[in-house]
Amino acid sequence: MKNNSKSGLCLKQVIAVVMLVAIMSTSVQLFERERQGKEIANKEEKKEIVQNEIQEVQIATTYEREGKTTVRSAQERTAIEQEETIEKVQYKTIEEITIARDMDLTQRCGISKEDFKTLMTNLKTDTSGFFEQNSDTIYDLCETYEINEIFFCGLIAAESGWKIASSHRNANNYISMMSKGKLIRYASPEEGLEAAAKLLHNRYLTPGGSCYYGKTLASVQRRFCPNSSTWVGLVYGCMKQVVK
C-alpha cells in the first residue's frame, strides 16, 4: 500500500511539472507573439509615416511646379498680349501724313516715334536744331495730351519762328503764353513744352475748357489770338512746311 501511495504521489508531481512546463511554454509563446505583433505594428507605423512624408514632399513639389507654371503662363500671356497690341498698331509712313486747314487738332498724325524723329531730323526749316533736339519730348507730349504733332510744331514755329526767337528761347516759352503782359518763364525746354501742351489740351481742345470753341485752327484762334486775321494761315503754312 505504501508503495502504491508513493507511486501515485510521484505521478501527480510529474503531471504537475508537465502542466507547469506547458503553461510556461504557452506563456512564452504568447509573449513572443505579442512582441512580434508590436514589432510588426511599429514597422507598419514607420512605413506609413515615411509614405506620408513622401506624399507630402510630392504634393509640395507638384504645387510648386504648378505655381511656377501658372506664373510663367501669366507672364507668357502678358508678353503675347503685348506683342498682339504692337501688331495691331498700324503706323502710317511719313509720306502718308495728311493735314487740312479744318482738321481735328486732337487727332495724331499716325506715325511712329522713330519716323517722327526722322521727320524732325530732315526738317530743313529747323535751322536752330530745336525741333530735332526736342523730338522725343514733343512726340511724347502729343501722345499724352492728345495733340496732333504737326499742329504742335506748326504752332511753335508760328509763335517763336523756326530759329526760335531769343526771348522765347530764354523763357523756354514757345507758344507765347503770357502773364501780366510778359512771357511766362519756365525752367527748361521740357517744362515749357509740357506747359504748352497742357494749356492747349485743357483749355482749348477739350470740351468744357475755358477757351474751347472746337478742335480746328479757326476754333482755337477765337481765343488764342482773337485779334489776328492771319493767325490761322500762318500756323497752317508752318504745318505744311513740316510735311512738304
Secondary structure, DSSP 4 states (H G I P E B T S, - for coil): -HHHHHHHHHHHHHHHHHHHHHHHHHHHHHHHHHHHHHHHHHHHHHHHHHHHHHHHHHHHHHHHHHHHHHHHHHHHHHHHHHHHHHHH--PBPGGG----TT--TTS---B-HHHHHHHHHT-TT-TTSHHHHTHHHHHHHHHHHT--HHHHHHHHHHHHTTTT-HHHHHHT-SS--EETTEEPP-SSHHHHHHHHHHHIIIIISSTT-TT-S-SSHHHHHHHHSTT-SSHHHHHHHHHHHHH-
